[in-house]
């Protein structure tokens, strides 16, 4: 990702501020595509229409937007998945305009999702949405709701992506589950997880079988809703790379409630995953949210590509193990993609 950081410092005037306010971005291996997910803590353009935002002036809105833009630039990410964003098109458009101005170009765009709380038949004033770097990725298919349950149509979204240089694709699901308000909310998060699993099993919603689930799931790993996700074949990637990962601090307690889950084929293409402490490690005046950003590095289409090739000249034999054809040579077992067991 060094090439992005060099470009950033040449292209924008934000670099000095970013260095002063943000911690070093975690390493993500040899990723070609970086995905960032973050709860933006009620980022509204039309702040006067809601009691949710912590600001009530244009200057307050701009200050928060500038901090978000600084984070986006410093991340070097290609796809941004946000939640707790005002459910109107203008809000992410406003953020993208500020981002493009900062980099002196037309590099980024927001995914159109058709969500507008002003005209929706259901009343959920916040949504999950996507912004992307146009030079590296593009949306494949539409941004769709993971569930038909009215209140969560805005906050549980599915979007497939194509990496432009390779044509490889994956499916990204960005979510915001029920808040941790009381014991009854736990069962509602189980509902969220169940609805999500149903949505991700729907071929009309999922355009590629490699699936990455991200977002503010408002649950730590010992909750039942996490069991629902894991029992459907998804593994938490943040804990795969850091057993002590946390994304939120509540009365001094460090909690991992923002997550990155992947199914097995997606996990093979992940080069790194980490929480970037963009908010929990900064002074309050420098924060743009109460949640940290979550980063996942991808090298799409590379399952098994880095291991040695099998030489035809050396004797080898084929077997079927657990329903999969494997090749055995020199005591080493390979799958048909070249991966070792």
Secondary structure, DSSP 4 states (H G I P E B T S, - for coil): -HHHHHHHHHH-S-HHHHHHHSPPPPP-SS-SEEEEEEEEEEE-SSGGG-S-SS--SHHHHHHHHHHHHHHHHHHT-SEEEEEEEESSHHHHHHHHHHHHHHTTS--EEEPP----TTT-SS---EEEEEEEETTTEEEEEEEEES---GGGTTTEEEEEEEETTT--EEEEEEEEPPPS-STHHHHHHHHHHHHHHHHHT-TTT-SSS-EEEEEE----TTSHHHHHHHHTT-EEHHHHH-TT---EEETTEEE--EEEEE-HHHHTTEEEEEEE-TTTTS-GGG-S-SS-EEEEEE-TT-TTTTSPPPPTTS--EEEEETTEEEEEETTEEEETTS-B-
